[in-house]
């Protein structure tokens, strides 16, 4: 029973982190946010949403430290820099955006980019066709 409560708390915490990352993305684009808060929010959101990590995840234990420690600390800093009334507004907007369905066009674009990158890598490794 205690394990289920822990899992639920972790799941809720992860949802809040995801919402705050989206809220910080929104904050970074809003003209009412001070420039320092905008800069920190943009950097944190970009790092959290980026598939590239400071420490690769395949390295045991240490690979997940950036996801478990750096991202939440960055979010905490950025949230403190954004004015409270604006952060409430951005969190509401983030909840609405997270609830929206996933874009098929976005998925197709990402797949097309990966296929183009794979084709370019194959051409670079194997050389041009004869």
MOJOZI-V648408 format. One record per pair of residues at least 12 apart in sequence whose ideal C-beta (glycine too) atoms are under 10 Angstrom apart, sorted by the first residue. I is the first residue (numbers start at 0). J is the second residue. Records with the same first field share a line. If there is no record, write none. Layout:
BEGIN
I: J, J
END
This chain:
BEGIN
12: 71
14: 94, 97
15: 71, 74, 90
16: 47, 66, 70, 71, 74
17: 47, 48, 93, 97
18: 89, 90, 91, 92, 93, 94, 96, 97
19: 40, 43, 44, 47, 70, 71, 74, 75, 77, 78, 86, 89, 90, 93
20: 40, 43, 44, 45, 46, 47, 48, 70, 73, 74, 77, 93, 97
21: 44, 47, 48, 89, 90, 92, 93, 94, 95, 96, 97
22: 40, 44, 74, 77, 78, 81, 85, 86, 87, 88, 89, 90, 91, 92, 93, 94, 96, 97
23: 36, 37, 39, 40, 41, 42, 43, 44, 45, 47, 48, 73, 74, 77, 78, 80, 81, 86, 89, 90, 93
24: 40, 41, 43, 44, 45, 47, 48, 89, 92, 93, 96
25: 40, 44, 81, 85, 86, 88, 89, 90, 91, 92, 93, 96
26: 39, 40, 41, 43, 44, 77, 78, 80, 81, 82, 85, 86, 88, 89, 90, 92, 93
27: 39, 40, 41, 42, 43, 44, 45, 77, 81, 89
28: 40, 41, 44, 89
29: 81, 85, 88, 89, 92
31: 81, 82, 84, 85, 88
32: 77, 80, 81, 82, 85, 86, 89
33: 80, 81, 82, 85
35: 77, 80, 81
36: 76, 77, 78, 79, 80, 81, 82, 85, 86
37: 77, 80, 81
38: 77, 80
39: 73, 74, 76, 77, 78, 79, 80, 81
40: 73, 74, 76, 77, 78, 80, 81, 86, 89
41: 77
42: 73, 76, 77
43: 69, 70, 71, 72, 73, 74, 75, 76, 77, 78
44: 73, 74, 77
46: 65, 69, 70, 73
47: 65, 66, 69, 70, 71, 73, 74, 77
50: 109
52: 64, 65, 66, 69, 70
53: 65, 66, 69
54: 66, 69
78: 90
END
